Amino acid sequence: MSDQTAKTATRDLRTIVIASAAGTTFEWYDFFIFGTLTATIAHNFYAGLSDTLATMAALATFAVGFIARPVGALVFGHIGDKKGRKGTFLYTILVMGLATIAIGLLPTFKQIGIVAPILLVALRIVQGFALGGEYGGAAIYVAEHAPSNKRGAFTSWIQSSAAFGLIAALLVILATRTMMSKAAFEDWGWRIPFIVSAGLLVVSVYIRAKTAESPAFKALHEQGQLAKSPLSEIFTRWKNLKGMLIALFGFMTAQGVVWYTTFFYTQVFLTSMVKIDPADMNTLVMGMTLVSAPLYVVFATVSDKIGRKPVMIFGILLAVLSFFPGYQGLMKFGNPDLEAAQSTNPVYIVANPAQCSFQFDLFNTAQFTTPCDLAKSVVTGIGTPYVNRPDAAAKDTASIRIGTQVIAMPSGAGLDKAAIKALKARATGEVKAALKAAGYPEKADRAKSNMWAMFGIMCVFAVACTALYGPMASLLVEMFPTRVRYTAMSLPYNIGTGWFGGLQPVLSFAMVAASGNIYFGLWYPVATGLLAVLVSLLFLKETHGRDLGSID
């Protein structure tokens, strides 16, 4: 290859990387603005529910988008393996963008009632469906152009796009909040970040439209070797199916829960449990995300030298070992007064354990009306840990005890939603008054918070995420043959990230509500990570430097 040809190839590859990463950044921006605005979404679309149920419903709506992602992976993966990479991820970005703009234009619960959350859930499903086809197409498109010895470094820009998308979402939301009052933002200003995506959509589509088809796909097409039925090949050929299972349980499940525990559950924890100001939370998350952006490339480049497997296992283990002490540190440094109050005057819930349910309600259809469930819902909704005190003799009431004060919680059986809401509102007011009397601060004292210590803890989480996520695109591409690569790698990615990762915030929140321990929800990412390490050590083979055209 001549020097001029090499320069042209390098320039073309940079264009391909920019086009793929820019489009993926835009799609992540669309997805993240919803997650970041969870509390506002709850206020506008679930106004008929209590604060606790509204938050859980909004988190569940966020999770619904992830549930739809594997379906999108199958549909768009099939199209990408049969018709080509370029056209497919043009479709995904258009669908994602239009759905996001539509969310910004939706009428709220106060305007059209129950139809509002139904439409919101439908658009979230469309978003998840589109994102299910986006990542695989972008990663494959770059990987099939990149040289084998630098495949990790080039594909890692697709991984970095998640950080860029989150940064863009946080910046736009912060700018919008700054330009108007809190009341105006909660009323209508929240729509602006969604509608702004219209301009980003135009730019992303324009950039992608100027790129060419993947050379690996073109060669397969010219040889007449395209898969006639990619879905059939990935499920009926054991080598492909085995590869997908190893990818799913060896690292994808861990990636999903580790990433969302780091970048999303921290937001819920800091605002609901630690009670720091939302602006401080945004600053911390934005800073952590800025730190993470180059680390994806760093760890992926390292994986080009020493292999994907050791780098990714390091990331999983670091997350597993740091989550519990790290989250405890966030409480200690973020709100020391609250930590002291919780130690001195713990909250007790005295109830019949037979009446206590696990309040995981993904579609917001269950009714939790027993005294135990109502008491736990009230306390958890305030973001306060509690200690269970079983009382098998209790039948019609439960009690919340804070210091010398006792708040009775009757049963809600037979009451309509309005009456239950009123019952919980009364109890919430009484509990807040009792907490204040017991020395519980309503919010963190900024002067006593150690922001730098909190930032340091969150950066440790970011290192774990990037070590796991950075090399992942190249590893997934290197595990499957060209003829079914789009479908085979997209499915485990979107199940791991979508089902295991997307459900993490709502599932961990439900685990906290059930146990009373604000750290109990961390067992979900820790256990998932340990399982992934075991599977990787036993079954995952090293792939770095592999010739993509030689995979059977």
N, C-alpha and C positions, 0 to 999 in steps of 0.2 A: 504494500500500500504506500503510495507517495505521500510526502508531507502534506501536500494540498488536500489530497483525498482524506487523509487522517483528520485534518483540521475541519473539513466539511462534515465528516462523520461525527466529530465531537460536537460541532455546532448544532447539527441536527438532533443529536441525542439530548443536548441541553434544552432545545426547544420542546422535545417530547416530554422531558421531565417537568418543565415549567407548565406545559399544557395539562399534564395529568395531575400534578400537585395543585395547580390553581383551581381546577374544577373540583377536586376532592376537598380542598379547603373550603370552597363555597358550600359544598354539600354538608360538611361538618358544621359550618357556621349555622346553616339552616336548622340542623338537628339540635345544636347546643343552645340556641337562644330559647328554645322551649324548656330545656332542663334548667337553665339559669333562672328563668322567670316562673318557676313552679309555684311560688307563693302567690304571685299576681294572677296566674292562670286559675289557681284554686279560688281566689276571691271573685273572679269574673264569670267563671263557668260552673262553679259548684257552690253558688251562693246559698242554696237551700240546705247545706250541710253544716255541721259544726266545724270549727277550725281544724280539729284533728282529722275528721273524716274527709274534709275538703283537701287537706294536704296529702293524705293517703290516696285519695281519688286522683289528684293531679299527678302524683308519682306513678300511679297505676296507668294513667293515660300516657305518660312518658314511656312506660315499659311496653305498652301495647305496640308502639312503633317498632320496638325491637322484636317483638314476637312475629311481626310480619316479614322480617328481613330474610329468614331462610326461604320463604316462598319467592321473594324477589330474586334470591340467589339462584334458585332452580330455573325460574323463567328467563332471566337475563343471561344466566350461564348457558342455558340451552341455545339462546339466540347467538351469544358470543362465540360459541364453539362451532356453530353451523354457518353463521352469516358474517362474522368478523368482529374484531375487538373495537375498532374505532366507532362504528355506527352505534354499537350497543351502549357505550358509555356516554354517547350524545343523548340517547333516549333517557337514560337514568337521570342526567342532570336537568333535563327539561321537566320531567315529571316531578322531581324533588322541588325544583324552584317554584313551579306553579302551585304546588300544594302549600308551600310555605307562605307565599303571597296571599293565598286564600285564607290561611289562618289569621293573618293580619287584618282581614276584612270581615271576619265572622261577627255576627251579632252575639251578644252575651246572654247569660241566663236571665238577667233582668228584662231583656228585650224580647226574647222568644221562648223563654222557659226551657223545658227539658230537651228541646230540639238542639239547643246550643251545644251541650256536652256531647250529644250524639254526633253532630257534624264534626266536632273537634276530634273525637275518637276516629271517625272515618278518615279525616285528613292525616292524622298521625299514622294510620295504617298505610296510607298512600306514601307518606314520607319513608316509612320503614321499608316498604316494598321497593322503592326506588334505590334507597341506600344499600339494599341487599345485593344489587347488581353493580354498584359503583366501585367498591373497593377492589373486587377481583379484577375488573376490567382495567382499572388504572395500574394496579400492581403488575399484571401480566404484560400490559402494553409497554411499560418501562423495562421490565425484566427481559422481554424477548428482543429488545434493542440493545441492551447493555452487554459489555464484555463479561465473560464468566468470572474473571478475577476481581471485578469491581461491581458485581451485581448487587451485593448488599448495600454498598454506599449509594448507588443510584436509586434503588427502590426505597431506601430509607426516607427519601424526600416525600414519598407518599405517606409514610408513617408520620413525618413531621407535620403534614397537612392537618392532622387532627389538632395539634397544638396551635397552629396558625388559625384554624377555624374557631377554636375556643377563645383565643386572644381577640380575634375580630368581634366575636359575639359579646365578650365582656366590655370591650372598648365602646362599641355602639350603644350598648345598654347603659354604660356609665355616662357617656356623653348625653344620651337622651334624658337620663335622670337629672343631670346637672342643669339642663336647659329649662326645666320646669319644676313646679312644686310636686311634692310627693303625691298629693291628692290627684293632680292632673295626670301624673304618670300611671297611677293605679286605675284611673278612669279610662283614659284613651291613649296615653303616651306609650304604653307597652306595645301598641300596634306598630310603631315606627320601625323597630329592628326587623320585624317580619317584612314590612313593605320595602325597606331598603334593599332587600335581597333581589328585587327586580333588576336593579342596575348591575349587581354582581352577576346575575344570571346571564345578562346580555354579553358581558365581557367574557365569562367562562365559555359560553357556547361559541363565541367568535374565535377564541384561542384554539379550542379543540377542533373546530371545523377545518383549520388550516394544516392539520397533521395528516400523515399518511398511515396506511394499514401496517400492522405488525409484519415484519419479514418472515417470522416463523409461520404465521398463519397463511401468508401468501404462498410460501413454499409448499405447505401442506395442501392448499387449494389447487395449485398447479399440478401436483402429483396425484390429485384425485383421492387423497387419503383422509378427507374430512370425515368425522364421525357422523354416521347416519342417525344415530340415536344416542346422544351423550348421556342422557339419564339412564338408559339401559346399560351402557358400558360401565358407569360408575357404580351401579348397584349389583350387577351380575358378575363382574370380574373381581375376584377376591383381592387381587393386588391393589386395585383402585379403592375398593371398599375398606380394606385393611389400612391403607394409607390415610383415608379420611378419618377412621376411628382413632388412629394414633395421633393425627393432627388435632382432633377434637379434644381428646382426654389427656394428651401429652403436653399441650401448651395453650390451646385456644380457650378452654374453659378458664384457665388461670389468667390468661390475658384479659378476658372479659371482666372478671370480678376484681382483679387488681387495678385495672385502669379506672373502673367506675368507683371503686372504693377510694381511690386517690383523688380523682378530679370532680366527682359529683357527691359522693356520700360525705366527704369533708365539708362541702357547702351546707348540707343539711345539718351535720353535727355542729359546726361552728355557730350557725344561727339559731338552731332549735335547742341544742343542749348547752353549749358554752355561752350562748346569748351575746356574742359580740355584734357590733354594728354591721349591717349588711355591706356598707361601703368598705369597712376594714376587711371583711371576708372577701369581697371582690378584689381588693388590692393584693391580699395574700395569694389567692388562687391565680391571679394574673401574673404575679411575680414567679410563682412556681412554674407556671406554664411557659413563661419566657425562658426560664432556666432549662426546662425540658426540651425546648425546640431543637437546639444543636446536639443534644445528647443522643437523639435517635440516630443521627448520622454518625456520631462518634462510635457508638456501640455496634452499629451495622458494619462500619469500616473495620473495627476490630474483628468482627465475625468473618470478614473476608480473609483475615490472616490466620485466625486460630480455630475457626469453625463456629457454626450457629449454636450448636447444642450447649457448650459450656457457658456462653454468654447469656443465653436465655434461662438456663437453670440458675445461674447466679441471680438474675433478676427476680425469679420466683421466690428463691430462698430469702433474699433480702426483704421482700414484701412480707413474707410469712413471719419473719423474725421481728420486723419493725412495727407492724400494725398495732398490736396491743400497747406496747410502751409508748409508741408515737401518739396514739389518740389520747392516752392518759396524760401525756405531756402537753397536748393541746389544751386540755382542761386546766391543768396546773398553771400553765403560763398565760392562758387566755382569760381565766376568771378565778383567781385564787380565793376570792371571797365566797364564791359559790361552792368551790371544792371544800372549803372549811365548814360551811353551813351543812353540806350534805353529810360530812363526817360527824359533826356535833349533834345535829337534829335530823336524823334520817326520817324519811317518809315511810309509813307502814300501811299496807293494805290488808285488812283483816276480812277474809271472805272464805266461803265454801269452795275448795278447789274443784269440786265437781261442776261448779257453775262457770268455770273459767275456760274461755276458748282461745285458740290461736287466731288472732284477728288479721289473717291474711285474706284480703278480699280484692282480688285483681280487678274485677269488673264492677265493684261497688254495688253488689246486689244482695249481700248478706245483711241480716239484722242482728246486731249484738246488743241484747236488751237485758241480760242478767245483771244483778247488782255487781258481781265481780268484773264483768266486761266493761260496764259503764264506769266503774271506779278506775280501772286501769286506763281506759280511754281518756278520761279527764286528766289524770296525772301525767300520762305520757304526752298528751297534747300540749301541756305546759312545758314539756321538755325536762321533767324532773325524774330522777331515778327513784325507785321505791324498793322496799323489802316485803316479800310475801310472808304473811302470818296466817297459815291455814286455820280455819275454824269450821270443822265439819258440821257443827250444830247450827251454823248460820243458814237461814233459808230465804227470807224475803228481803234481807238487807245486807250490805257490806259497809265497811267503815274505812275512812282514810284518816290516819292518825299522824299528826305533826306536833311534836312536843306534847303539850297538855291538851291540845285541841283535837276534837273528834268531829269529822264531817260524815254524816250518815248518807249512804247512797241506796235508795230503794230500787226495786225492780222496775224496768220499763216495759214489761210484758203487757200487751193489750193497749199500749199508748200509740198514738199516731206519731209521725215524724216531727211535727211541730211541738208536740208535748215532750218528746224525748229531747229535742233540741233545747227546750226551755229548762228541762230537768238538769241537763248537763251544764247549761249556762249558769244556773244557780250554783251548782256544785263547784264549777270552775272559779266563780267569784269568791266563794268561801275558801277554797284551797289557796288561791292567790293571797288572800288576806292572811291566812294562817302561815303561809310560807314567808311573807314579809315580816310577820311578828317573830318568826323563828330565825330571822337573820338572812334569809335568802334574798340576794339582790335581783331586781327585775331585769337588769342587763349588766353586762360586764363594765367595769370601771376602766376606761381607756388608759388612765394614768397608772393603773396597776398591772396592765397587760404587758407582757414581754413579747412584742411583735416579732422581734428578730429571732428569738428562740422558737416561736411557732413557725416562722418561715424556714428555719433550719430543719425542723422536723419534716415539714412538707417537702423540702428538697430531697430528703432521703427517700420519701415515697416516690418522687419524680425519677430518681436514679433507678429504682427498682422497675418502674413502669417502662422506662426507655430501654433498659437492658433487655427486657423481655420483648418489647414491641418493635424495637429498631430492626433487628435481623429477621423478623417474622415474615415479611412479604417475600423475601428471597427464599426462605426455607419452604414456604408453601408452594411457590412456583417450581422449585427444584424437586418436589415430591411427586409430581404428576406429569404424564405425557401431554404433549401439545394438543392432541386431538380432543381431549376432555378436560384440559387444564382449567378453563374458566369455570366450568360447573363444579369440578372436583375440589378446587381450593375454596370457592366461594361458599359452598355449603357448610363445611366445618367452621369457617371463619364467622359466618353469620349466626350459626347456632351458638358458638362459644361466646361471641361478643353480644349477640342479640338476646338469647334466652338466659344464659348464665350471667352475663354482665348487665344487661338491661334490667333484669329483675332484682339486681343487687340492692338498689336503694329501698325499694318497697318491701322486699323480703327482710332485709336487715332491720328496717324500721318496725316491722311486725314482730321480729324476734325480740327487740328491745321492749316493745309494748307487752309482750307475753312474760318476759323474765323480770322486768324492772331494772335490769342492769344495762346502763347506757352503752356498755362495751360489748354486750353479748352478741350483737349482730356481726361483730368482726369474726366470729367463728366460721361464718359462711365463706369469706375469702381465704381464711387460713386453711380450712379443711380442703377446699378446692385446690389450693396451691400445693399442699402436701401430696394429694393424689396425683396431680400433674407431674410433680418431680419424680414420683415412683414410676409412672408410666413412661416418662422420657428416658429414665435410666435403663429401663428394661427393654424398651421396644424402638425408641427413636434412633435412626441412623443418621450419621453426619452426611451433609449434602453439599457443603460449600465447594465451589469450583466445578460443579457438575455441568456437563454439556447437555443443554436442554433438548437438543435434537436426538440425543442417544437414549433418552428414557423410553423404555418399552411401553 
